[in-house]
């Protein structure tokens, strides 16, 4: 029996341009903390990311986007 994949019934999250479209819960870290980790990743890589580093970068960008911008102000 063949699968009719045209129906779009899949058990994994849909993706747009390779990135998940599901919303992640708010980050426990502030945007500035995550940004520092992103900067460190780019510094360690010398400006060229490996496949594994690109996955880490995507994860960090999503965490940064979900971070509470007010958390940085409260921590200061």
N, C-alpha and C positions, 0 to 999 in steps of 0.2 A: 504494500500500500504506500502510495506516495503522499508526501505532505503538500498541501496547498498553502504555500507561504504568502499568497496574495492577500489573505484575510488579516494579516498583521497580528495574529494571536501568538505572542511570544512571551516567555516567562522572564525575560531580562528587560531592564529599563531601556527605553528608546533613547537614541543618541542623535545629536545634531552636530555635524562636523567633528565626530569622534569624541564629543564630550557628553556626559550624562545630562539629561534634561530634568532629572529629579532634583528637588531642593534638599540640600543637606541641612541638618540642624545647625544652629548658630555655633560658632567656634568658641571654645573655652578661652582661647588666647585673643589678645587684641590684634587689630589690623597691623599695628606697628611691630608687634612681636613676630607675626607671620612674615611681614615685609623684610625684616632683618634676616630671617631664615632663607627667604628667596634670594636676597642679595648675597648671602654666604654661599648658596648653591651656585650661583653664577660665577662668583669669585673662584670657588674650588674647581669649577669646570674649565676655567680659562676662556669662557665665552662660547664654548661649543658643548651642547648637552648630548650625552649618550641617550639611547632609547630609555634606559632605566631612569636617568635623570630627568628626561622629558615627562615621564609619568609622575615623578615626584613633583616637578614643577607644576603640572596640571592640578595635582592634589592640593598643593600649597596655594595656587591661585584661587581655587574654589573655596578653600578655608579662609583666605584673605577676604574674598568677596562676601562671605557669610559672617565675618567677624563684626562685632559690635563696635562701631567707631567711637562711641561714648566711653567704652571701657578704657581706652588709652587716656582719655581726659581724667577719668576717675582715679587711675593709678598714679597720676602725676602729683 
